[in-house]
Amino acid sequence: MKKKLLIGITMGDPAGVGPEVAVKGVSIKRVRAACAPVIFGSYEIIKRYAKRYVKNARVEKVLSFNNLKNSPEVINVYPSTVLDHKKVIIGRLNKISGKMAAESLVSAAKMVLSKKIAALVTAPLTKKGLFLAGFKFRGHTEFLATLSRTKDYAMMFISPELKVALVTTHLPLSQVSKTLTPNKIRIKIELAHRMLKEAFGIRNPKIAVCGLNPHAGEETLLGVEDRKIVLPAVRSAQRKGLKVFGPIPADSAFSPGVSSNYDCIVAMYHDQGIIPLKTRGLGNAVNLTWGLPFIRTSPDHGTAFNIAGRGKANSAGMVNAIILAAQLTREIENLKLKKKN
């Protein structure tokens, strides 16, 4: 019998729905069947939410990762912040909640980098909260890349119908075209290719690359970037033997009749890729950061301050993120074993 994977779940911003979806998510039977989850965050906050929303919950502090109890009624918490939990205002962004979220993330990242836990799942935090707390990162993706000293990485979204990789992430739209280069796009294409092969076992994946401009520039009538920046990246990847197609107008690439022909779509910027994904069903997709030295996933929703502390948060996205993290970690472990043999 295989040993259960230890998977860390950060509580996210405690003023949002993170603690609620975390305690609900780790209490699901199929999550416990897939892994042994440990929540990183404030013990007091997790205990409060567990008592409210999980029947017969027993919250235990984790002092060692050996011999964790993994029954559904036990919620394991690794205390990751000593900040005063009473200063958190539910539903309102402030410096304290931002710092607690950051400290929980740093603690979990240290554990996954030292291989004390096998993978990382992050509950939502806010960029503004990080900034208020003094952490100048635009989100989890950039924060974890810095902590792990990872140069090449990609934000991806995985759903039952669609896989999407983003070239640029948390960037104002006015800066996207200035930031794009053929090399940057090529790297994201190659990361997507590796992800499809290593994590999903697709031997010869097909990847569609979106154009930046409407109609992929319409032969430069609507912009030159697709011809001068996107197309060279596609051709470079093709010369390496990758099955890459584009630039394809984004409105065409994401239509069900077209997207079903590809294993992944590479989008040039955040909303170009995420809007069509989420319109197919919020909560169905999982955010995956590929390129880190560990698997990191998260739900595809935000902090939802407007419903925080009301018991209305749906934990399906968190459950999907934990299950995917366990599956991908196992898949990569198996791949490494095959290579050794």
C-alpha positions as CSV (number, residue, x, y, z in Angstrom):
1,M,0.0,0.0,0.0
2,K,1.4,3.4,-1.0
3,K,2.1,5.9,1.7
4,K,-0.3,8.9,1.6
5,L,1.2,12.0,0.1
6,L,1.5,14.9,2.6
7,I,0.0,17.9,0.9
8,G,0.2,21.4,2.4
9,I,-2.8,23.8,2.0
10,T,-2.3,27.4,2.9
11,M,-5.2,29.2,4.5
12,G,-4.9,32.2,2.2
13,D,-6.1,35.6,3.4
14,P,-8.0,35.0,6.6
15,A,-10.3,37.9,5.9
16,G,-11.6,36.0,2.9
17,V,-13.1,32.6,2.2
18,G,-9.7,30.8,2.3
19,P,-10.0,29.3,5.8
20,E,-13.6,28.1,5.1
21,V,-12.8,26.4,1.9
22,A,-9.7,24.9,3.4
23,V,-11.4,23.2,6.4
24,K,-14.3,22.1,4.2
25,G,-12.1,20.8,1.5
26,V,-9.7,18.7,3.7
27,S,-12.7,17.0,5.4
28,I,-14.0,15.5,2.1
29,K,-13.5,11.7,2.1
30,R,-12.1,11.5,-1.5
31,V,-9.5,14.2,-0.5
32,R,-8.4,12.0,2.5
33,A,-8.3,9.0,0.2
34,A,-5.9,10.8,-2.1
35,C,-3.6,12.4,0.4
36,A,-2.9,13.5,4.0
37,P,-3.6,17.2,4.0
38,V,-2.1,19.7,6.4
39,I,-3.3,23.3,6.6
40,F,-0.7,26.1,7.1
41,G,-1.9,29.2,8.8
42,S,-3.3,30.4,12.1
43,Y,-4.3,27.6,14.4
44,E,-6.9,29.7,16.1
45,I,-8.6,30.8,12.9
46,I,-8.7,27.3,11.4
47,K,-10.1,25.9,14.7
48,R,-12.8,28.5,14.7
49,Y,-13.8,27.8,11.1
50,A,-13.6,24.0,11.6
51,K,-16.0,24.2,14.6
52,R,-18.5,26.2,12.5
53,Y,-18.5,24.3,9.3
54,V,-17.2,20.7,9.8
55,K,-19.3,18.4,11.9
56,N,-17.4,16.7,14.7
57,A,-14.1,18.3,13.6
58,R,-11.1,17.8,15.8
59,V,-8.3,20.3,15.1
60,E,-4.8,19.3,16.0
61,K,-1.5,21.2,15.9
62,V,1.2,19.6,13.8
63,L,4.6,19.6,15.6
64,S,6.0,16.9,13.4
65,F,5.1,15.5,9.9
66,N,5.6,11.9,11.0
67,N,2.6,9.8,11.9
68,L,-0.1,12.4,11.1
69,K,-3.6,11.3,11.8
70,N,-5.6,11.3,8.6
71,S,-9.1,10.5,9.6
72,P,-11.8,12.8,8.2
73,E,-12.7,14.3,11.6
74,V,-9.1,15.4,12.3
75,I,-7.9,18.6,10.7
76,N,-4.2,19.0,11.0
77,V,-2.8,22.5,11.3
78,Y,0.8,23.6,11.1
79,P,0.9,27.0,12.9
80,S,2.6,29.4,10.5
81,T,2.0,32.8,12.0
82,V,2.1,34.3,15.4
83,L,0.2,37.5,14.5
84,D,-2.9,38.3,16.5
85,H,-5.9,36.6,14.8
86,K,-8.2,38.9,16.7
87,K,-7.1,41.8,14.5
88,V,-8.4,40.2,11.3
89,I,-11.6,41.8,10.1
90,I,-13.7,39.3,8.2
91,G,-14.6,40.6,4.8
92,R,-12.1,43.6,4.9
93,L,-8.7,43.8,3.5
94,N,-6.0,45.0,5.9
95,K,-2.2,44.7,6.5
96,I,-2.5,42.0,9.3
97,S,-4.5,39.6,7.1
98,G,-2.2,40.2,4.2
99,K,0.8,39.4,6.4
100,M,-0.7,36.3,7.9
101,A,-1.4,35.0,4.3
102,A,2.2,35.7,3.3
103,E,3.7,34.1,6.4
104,S,1.5,31.0,5.9
105,L,2.7,30.8,2.3
106,V,6.4,31.2,3.2
107,S,6.1,28.5,5.8
108,A,4.5,26.1,3.5
109,A,6.9,26.9,0.7
110,K,9.9,26.1,3.0
111,M,8.4,22.7,3.9
112,V,7.7,21.7,0.3
113,L,11.2,22.9,-0.8
114,S,12.7,20.8,2.0
115,K,10.5,17.9,0.9
116,K,8.8,17.6,4.3
117,I,5.5,17.8,2.3
118,A,5.0,16.6,-1.3
119,A,3.0,19.4,-2.9
120,L,1.4,22.7,-2.2
121,V,-2.2,23.9,-2.6
122,T,-2.9,27.6,-2.0
123,A,-6.1,29.2,-0.8
124,P,-6.8,32.7,-2.3
125,L,-5.0,35.8,-1.2
126,T,-5.0,39.4,-2.6
127,K,-2.2,41.2,-4.4
128,K,-3.1,44.4,-2.4
129,G,-2.9,42.5,0.9
130,L,0.6,41.3,0.0
131,F,1.7,44.8,-0.9
132,L,0.2,46.3,2.3
133,A,2.2,43.6,4.3
134,G,5.4,44.6,2.5
135,F,5.7,41.8,0.0
136,K,6.0,43.2,-3.5
137,F,4.6,40.4,-5.5
138,R,1.7,40.4,-7.9
139,G,0.4,37.0,-6.7
140,H,1.2,33.4,-5.6
141,T,2.9,32.5,-8.9
142,E,5.5,35.2,-8.7
143,F,6.0,34.9,-5.0
144,L,6.6,31.1,-5.2
145,A,8.9,31.5,-8.2
146,T,11.1,33.9,-6.2
147,L,11.1,31.7,-3.1
148,S,12.1,28.7,-5.1
149,R,14.5,30.7,-7.3
150,T,12.7,29.5,-10.4
151,K,13.5,31.4,-13.6
152,D,11.1,29.8,-16.1
153,Y,7.6,29.0,-15.0
154,A,4.0,29.3,-16.3
155,M,0.6,30.0,-14.8
156,M,-1.8,27.4,-16.2
157,F,-5.4,26.4,-15.8
158,I,-6.6,22.9,-16.0
159,S,-10.3,22.0,-16.5
160,P,-12.0,18.8,-17.8
161,E,-12.5,20.5,-21.2
162,L,-9.6,22.8,-21.5
163,K,-6.0,23.5,-20.5
164,V,-4.7,27.0,-20.8
165,A,-1.2,28.5,-20.3
166,L,-0.6,32.2,-19.9
167,V,2.4,34.1,-21.4
168,T,1.9,37.1,-19.2
169,T,0.1,37.0,-15.9
170,H,-0.7,39.8,-13.4
171,L,0.1,42.7,-15.7
172,P,-1.9,45.8,-16.8
173,L,-3.2,45.4,-20.3
174,S,-1.3,48.5,-21.4
175,Q,2.0,46.7,-20.6
176,V,1.3,43.4,-22.3
177,S,2.5,44.2,-25.8
178,K,5.7,45.9,-24.4
179,T,6.5,42.8,-22.4
180,L,6.0,40.1,-25.0
181,T,9.1,38.7,-26.9
182,P,9.5,35.7,-29.1
183,N,11.7,34.1,-26.5
184,K,9.2,34.6,-23.7
185,I,6.4,33.1,-25.7
186,R,8.6,30.2,-26.8
187,I,9.5,29.4,-23.2
188,K,5.8,29.2,-22.2
189,I,5.0,27.0,-25.2
190,E,7.8,24.6,-24.2
191,L,6.6,24.7,-20.5
192,A,3.1,23.8,-21.7
193,H,4.5,21.0,-23.8
194,R,6.5,19.6,-20.9
195,M,3.5,19.8,-18.6
196,L,1.3,17.9,-21.0
197,K,3.8,15.1,-21.4
198,E,5.1,14.8,-17.9
199,A,1.9,15.5,-15.9
200,F,-0.8,14.2,-18.2
201,G,1.1,11.5,-20.2
202,I,0.3,13.0,-23.6
203,R,3.1,11.7,-25.8
204,N,2.8,14.2,-28.7
205,P,0.7,17.1,-27.5
206,K,-0.9,19.6,-29.8
207,I,-0.8,23.3,-28.7
208,A,-2.6,26.3,-30.1
209,V,-1.1,29.7,-29.6
210,C,-3.4,32.7,-29.6
211,G,-2.7,35.9,-31.4
212,L,-2.4,39.1,-29.3
213,N,-4.6,41.3,-31.5
214,P,-8.1,40.9,-32.8
215,H,-8.1,38.4,-35.8
216,A,-4.4,37.8,-34.9
217,G,-3.5,41.1,-36.4
218,E,-5.4,40.7,-39.7
219,E,-2.1,40.6,-41.8
220,T,-0.7,43.5,-39.7
221,L,-3.8,45.7,-40.3
222,L,-4.7,45.4,-36.7
223,G,-1.2,45.4,-35.2
224,V,2.2,44.0,-36.1
225,E,2.9,42.0,-32.9
226,D,1.4,38.8,-34.2
227,R,3.7,38.7,-37.2
228,K,6.8,40.1,-35.5
229,I,6.6,38.5,-32.1
230,V,4.1,35.6,-31.8
231,L,4.8,34.0,-35.2
232,P,8.6,33.7,-34.7
233,A,7.9,32.0,-31.3
234,V,5.6,29.5,-32.9
235,R,8.1,28.7,-35.7
236,S,11.0,28.4,-33.2
237,A,9.0,25.8,-31.3
238,Q,8.0,24.0,-34.5
239,R,11.7,23.7,-35.5
240,K,12.3,21.9,-32.2
241,G,9.7,19.3,-33.3
242,L,6.7,20.6,-31.2
243,K,3.2,20.4,-32.6
244,V,2.4,24.0,-32.3
245,F,-0.2,26.0,-34.3
246,G,-0.7,29.7,-34.5
247,P,-1.1,32.6,-34.1
248,I,-4.8,31.8,-34.0
249,P,-7.4,34.5,-33.3
250,A,-8.3,34.0,-29.7
251,D,-12.1,34.1,-30.3
252,S,-11.6,31.2,-32.7
253,A,-9.1,29.3,-30.6
254,F,-11.4,29.2,-27.6
255,S,-14.6,28.2,-29.5
256,P,-15.5,24.6,-28.4
257,G,-15.3,23.3,-32.0
258,V,-11.7,24.5,-32.3
259,S,-10.3,24.2,-28.8
260,S,-11.2,20.5,-28.7
261,N,-8.6,19.9,-31.4
262,Y,-5.8,20.9,-29.1
263,D,-4.4,19.7,-25.8
264,C,-3.6,23.2,-24.6
265,I,-4.1,26.8,-25.6
266,V,-1.4,29.4,-24.9
267,A,-2.9,32.8,-24.3
268,M,-0.9,36.1,-24.4
269,Y,-2.4,37.7,-21.4
270,H,-4.5,36.9,-18.3
271,D,-8.1,37.7,-19.3
272,Q,-7.6,36.4,-22.8
273,G,-7.1,32.9,-21.4
274,I,-9.2,33.0,-18.2
275,I,-12.4,34.6,-19.3
276,P,-13.3,31.8,-21.8
277,L,-12.2,29.2,-19.3
278,K,-14.3,30.5,-16.4
279,T,-17.4,31.1,-18.6
280,R,-17.4,27.3,-19.0
281,G,-17.9,27.0,-15.3
282,L,-16.4,28.7,-12.3
283,G,-14.9,26.2,-9.9
284,N,-14.3,23.6,-12.6
285,A,-10.7,24.8,-13.3
286,V,-7.6,24.5,-11.2
287,N,-4.7,26.9,-11.3
288,L,-1.4,25.1,-11.8
289,T,2.0,26.7,-11.6
290,W,4.3,24.6,-13.8
291,G,8.1,24.9,-13.7
292,L,8.5,25.1,-9.9
293,P,10.5,22.3,-8.3
294,F,7.1,21.0,-6.8
295,I,3.5,20.9,-7.8
296,R,1.4,23.9,-6.8
297,T,-2.3,24.2,-7.4
298,S,-5.1,26.5,-6.3
299,P,-8.8,27.0,-6.8
300,D,-9.8,29.3,-9.7
301,H,-11.6,31.8,-7.4
302,G,-10.5,34.7,-5.3
303,T,-10.9,35.8,-1.7
304,A,-14.7,36.6,-2.1
305,F,-14.7,39.1,0.8
306,N,-18.4,39.7,0.2
307,I,-19.3,36.2,1.5
308,A,-16.5,35.6,3.9
309,G,-17.5,34.2,7.3
310,R,-21.1,33.5,6.2
311,G,-20.8,29.8,5.4
312,K,-21.6,30.3,1.8
313,A,-18.2,29.5,0.2
314,N,-18.2,26.5,-2.1
315,S,-15.2,24.2,-1.4
316,A,-15.5,22.3,-4.8
317,G,-12.6,24.4,-6.3
318,M,-10.4,23.6,-3.3
319,V,-11.3,19.9,-3.5
320,N,-10.4,19.8,-7.2
321,A,-7.1,21.6,-6.5
322,I,-6.1,19.1,-3.8
323,I,-7.1,16.1,-5.9
324,L,-5.2,17.4,-8.9
325,A,-2.1,18.2,-6.8
326,A,-2.1,14.6,-5.5
327,Q,-2.6,13.1,-9.0
328,L,0.1,15.1,-10.6
329,T,2.6,14.5,-7.9
330,R,2.0,10.7,-8.2
331,E,2.2,11.0,-12.0
332,I,5.6,12.7,-11.8
333,E,6.9,10.3,-9.2
334,N,6.0,7.4,-11.5
335,L,7.6,9.0,-14.4
336,K,10.9,9.5,-12.5
337,L,10.8,5.8,-11.5
338,K,10.3,4.7,-15.1
339,K,13.3,6.8,-16.2
340,K,15.5,5.2,-13.5
341,N,14.5,1.8,-14.6
